[in-house]
Amino acid sequence: MEWLLASVLIPIVIWLYTVYRDRLDDSNRNEERFYELESRVTIAETKLETLERDVTEIQKLSEKIEQIQMDLVRVLTLLEERTSKGQ
């Protein structure tokens, strides 16, 4: 009976313990990686929101610049008309 315990049960118990320990280590490692990836995603989302706000601002500025260009064309046209009438 002792030989059964020493040759079969003890190695099985040791093997089961090592499998459990390895699975636990893998689980902890995966959990750490998950939290790291989650923080990276949060940072990327923040950067994306900032970029979206910047793009919106740039679009508004572009529209204002276009309006200014049209106003300048009108002013130049009016100046040309006045100078041509004055001659």
Contacts in CASP RR format, 6 or more apart in sequence:
PFRMAT RR
TARGET T0000
AUTHOR 0000-0000-0000
METHOD contacts of the structure
MODEL  1
MEWLLASVLIPIVIWLYTVYRDRLDDSNRNEERFYELESRVTIAETKLET
LERDVTEIQKLSEKIEQIQMDLVRVLTLLEERTSKGQ
END
